[in-house]
């Protein structure tokens, strides 16, 4: 079967992961808890961080579900699971053993929990206990085990749906999106149920085991990605037609959330109102991004080819680079703006150096960073 390719999804994957680097650099400066903190925090920076945080991970799960649909279009279930283990499992294990430990070490020495060299840390407590009580963790790589589990448990359903494209569910939604593209907002209902009923009971932990709210809502979004690719062109036509409406709804819903945060006390009514605004907001921005990307980004370029190969190594490396640079900046009496620029540029630059001059050029390293053996020049 001929492989399908949507370059807008490749661009979005690159851009959203680049945004993740901006976000993690920002975490160094906002008042929220993180691995290390600057000696001065910014209350202003938290507002764009809150805005981005509501849809940056959800859209990645949707894009991942779409990518799974393309991968399964020309693979059997055994081949698909082997490929997922290689692309997700190997980089995860490698990252936990070698990429994440420097982050934990810097956190421990910056808080005085551990004293000694990095070698002492590796030979001693680095792999003892599960973080945060212990030191062994997947930290920012938590996205990988979730994708791996979703891919395995949903692959039988996906293969069934792939083998039955004529089923009534697909035809019903194709017809509905042609006639009433705004009906795509029906998909916020499962998101609302997760947000309103599960989120208060299961705080986000990223530990896969006791993370039921995050696990469930991300699973739903992953399934949505597969489902919308299965609907095919009708989905892209629908998001193109309602993107301006979605943009307006996104602005209104996020503004409503800000008003609630600033002026209202928590209550049952406020909880359900905020949950409604949140899921409509995140869904609206996902539709906005897909709608505009399908028109303006669905084209190949050599830059896209390079970035698409580099994005996975950047994702694996970036937070370790950020924390290492941040450790040397955190106690300096420089303005936040200067530190932010240095930390951002430094993270991109050193991640690029490691990718370009090591990972890209040494074939033996590529599987550990999820890079295919054959790299286009």
N, C-alpha and C positions, 0 to 999 in steps of 0.2 A: 504494500500500500504506500502510495506517495505521502511523504511527510508534509504536514501542514505547518505553516509558520506565520505567526503574527508578530511583526516587528514592533508594534506598539506595546505588546506585552513584554518584549525584551527590554525596550526603553524604560517601561515603568518599573520593571524589576531592578534595573540599574539605578534609576532615580530614587526609588523608595529606599533601597539599601544605602545610597549616598545620604539620604535624609536621616537614616539611622545614625550615621556618623555625626551629623550635626546634633542630633538629639543626645547622644551619649557625651559629646563635648559639653553640651548645655547642662547635663546632669552634674557636672563638676561645679557648677556655679549657682544652681538653684537651692532653696532651703530643704528640699526633700532628701531623705536618706539615700546615700550611695556609697560606693566602696571607699573613695577618698573625696574630700571636699576642699575647695579653695578656702583661704582664710577670710574671705569676704563673699557673701552670697548676694544674689540679685532677686528681689521680689518681682521686678518687672519682667524678667526673662521667663518666669514661670507661665505667663499667659500664652505666648506662642507655643511653649512646650505642652501645655494642657491641650491646646487646639490640635496640634500634630499628633499627640499621643492617642487621641480617640480613634483615629482611622489608619495610622501607619502600619500597625500589626494586622488589623483586620484585612486591609487590602492585600497584604503579602500572602495571607492564607487563601484569599480568593484567587490571586494570581497563581499560587502553587497548585490549587485544585484545577485551574485551567491547564497548567503545564502537565499535570497528571493525565488529563484527558488526551492531550496530544501524544504523550508518551505511550499510553495504552492503545492508541490507534494503530500502532505498528509493532506491538510487543504482546507476547503471551504473558500469563500471570507469573509463571516461574521466572522468565527473563526479566520481567518488570521488578519483581521483588529482589532479585539478585542485583539489579542495577541500583535500586533504592538503597540497599545495604551498602553497596560500594560508594555511592555518592553522598550518603548521609551518615551511615554508621561508622565508616572508617575515619572521615574528618572529625566526627564527634569524639571518638575514642582518642585520636591523636591530639585534638584540642584540649581534652580534659587532662591528658598526661603531660603535655608540653606547652600549650599556649595559655591556658588559664592559670596555672600555678604562679607565674610572676605577678598576676593581679592580686591573688590572695596574699602572697608574700608582702607586697607593698602595703596592702591594707593592714596586715598584722604588725609590720614594723612602724607604720605611721601612727597606730593607736597604742603602741607599746606592748602589745600582746606577745610579740616574739622579738628576741634580740639575737642577732647573728647574721652570717652571710647567707646568700641565696643557696649556696651549696649545702650549708647546714640545714636550711629549711627543707631542701629536697631530700636529704638523707634522713631527716627527722620527721616532722609532723605534716609534711606536704600532702600525703595521701592517707592521713589518719582521720577518720570520722567524716561525716557529711556536713557540708557547709549549711548554715552559718555556725553551728556549734563546732564542727570540725573544719577541715580545710579542703576536702575533695569536692569539686563542683564542676558543673558545666557552664555556670555564669551566663554570659550573653549567648551561648550556643544552645540554650534551651529550645529554640525554634526547631532544631534538627531532630531531636527525639520525638517531638510532637508530630512533625511531618512524617517521620518513619512509621510511627504507630498508626497514624491516619491512613497512610498508603497501604499498609498491610491489612488493616481491618476493613477498609472500604473497597479494596481491589476486587473482591468477588462481586459486589454490587455494581461497581463500575463496569466490569466486564459483561455482566448481564445486560446492563443498560446499553453498552456499546453494541452488543449483538442484537439488540431489539430497538433500532432507531425509530421504528414505526409505532411504538407504544403510544397509547392515547395521551399520556402525560405530556410527552414532547409536543405532539400535535396540538393539544389544548393550549399550551403556553405559547407556541408559535402564533396561533391564531389570536390569542389574547393580546400579545405584545404588538402585533400588527394593528389591531383595532384600538387598543387602549394601552399605550406604552406606560402610562402612569401606574398601571396595575402591578408593575414590578415592585412597588412599595409594599405589596402584600408580604414580601419576604422579610420585612422587619418584624413580623409577628413572632416567629421563633426567637429572634434576637431579643425582643422585648421580654419574653417569658424567661429567658436566661438571665437577663439583666435585672429584672424586677424580683424574681423569686430565688435565684441561685447566688447572685453576687453578694447579698448581705450575709449569707451563711458560709460561703467559701471564698475567703480572701485569696487573691492571686499569689501563688507561691512559686510557680514555674518548676515544681518538683515532680510533675507528671502524676504522682500517686494521689496526693491530697489537694488537687487543683481543679476541682470539679467544675466550677464556673468557667474558668479560662479554657479548660480542656473541651467543654461542651460547646461553648459559643464559637471557639476556633474550629472545631469539627464541623459545625453547621456552615461556617463561612467557606471552609475547604470544599465541602460538598456543593455549595452554591457555584463555586468556580467550575467544577466539572459539569454541573447541570447547564450552566449558561453556554459553555462551549458546545454542549450537545445540541442546544437549541440553534446554534450557528448564527447565520446572518441576521435573523430576526432580533436577537439580543443586541447586536451592535447598532442596528437601525433604531431600536427603542431607546438606548442610552443617548444616541445622537439627537433624537427628537426631544428628549426631556431634560437635557443637560442644563439648560438655562433655568428651568423650574427647579431642578435639584440644587443648583447653585443658590437660588433664592431661599429655598427651604433650609439649606445648610447654614446660611448666614443667620436666618431667623432662629433656628434651633440652638445654635451655639450662643447667640446673644441671650436667648431665654435661660440657658444654663448659667451664664455669667450673672444674670440678674438674681437667680435663685441663690447662687453661692454668696453673693454680696449682701442680700437683703432678707433672706428667709431662714428660719430655723428648721431643722429636720423634723419631719413628721411623716405619717403614712401617706398622706395626700401628696406631700412634697416629694417623697421617695418615688412614687409611681409617676408623677409628672416629670421629674428629672430623668427617670429611666426611659420614658417615652421620648423626651427631647434628645437624649444621648443616642439612642439607636437610630432615630430618624436622621440625626446629624451625621453619624458615622456612615450610614447607608447613602445619604445624599452626597457626601464628598467622594465616596467610592464611585458612584454613578457619574458625578461631574468629571472625575479624573479619567474614567474609561471613555466617557463621551468625547472629551476634547482630545484625548490621546488617539482615539480611533481615527480622527480626522487629520491630525497634524503629525503623528509620530509613526504611523504604519508604513515606514519606508526604511530600506536598508542603507547603511553607511559603513565605511571602514572603521569609523570611531565606535559605532555600536558593536561591531564585531570584536574589537579590542576590549571594550568595557564589559561586554557580556562574558568574556573569558576571565576577566579580572575580578568581577564582582564577588564571587564566592570566596576567593582568597582574602579580599579586602574585608569581607564580613567576618571571617575567622580571625584575622589579625588585628582589626582596628581597635578594639577595646583595650587590648593589652598595650598597644602603642599609646593610646590616650592616657591610660593610667600611669605608665612609665614616665611620659613627659609631664603629666600633671603633678607627679610627686615632686619634681624639681621646681615647679612653678607655685605650688600651693602656699608656701610661706613667704613668697616675695611680695613686697609692698607696691606692686604695679597695678594700674587700673584694670578692672575686669575686662574692658574692651580689648586691651593689648594682650592680656593672657588668653582671651577667647580666640583671637586671631592666630596667635602663636600655636595654641593647642590644636586648632582646626587644621591649619596649614601643615603643622608637624605631623598630625595623624595621617592625613592624606599622603604627604610626601614619603614618610618612612614606610607606610603600607605599600606605596607604589614601588619604592626601591626594593623591598623584599620580594614583591611579586615579579617585577621586571627582571631583576638580576639573579634571583635564586629560583623561585617557583617556576617561572616561565621557561627558564633555560636548563633546569635540571629535571630530566624526565622522572627520576626516582622520587622526587618530592610531589609531583602532581596529584597522585591518588590521595595523599594526605590532606589536600586542600580542595578536593572535589573537582579537580580539573581533568578533563579528558586527555588521554595520552597525545592525541593529535591536536596541535595548536596551529591555527592559521597565522601566517606571518602578517 
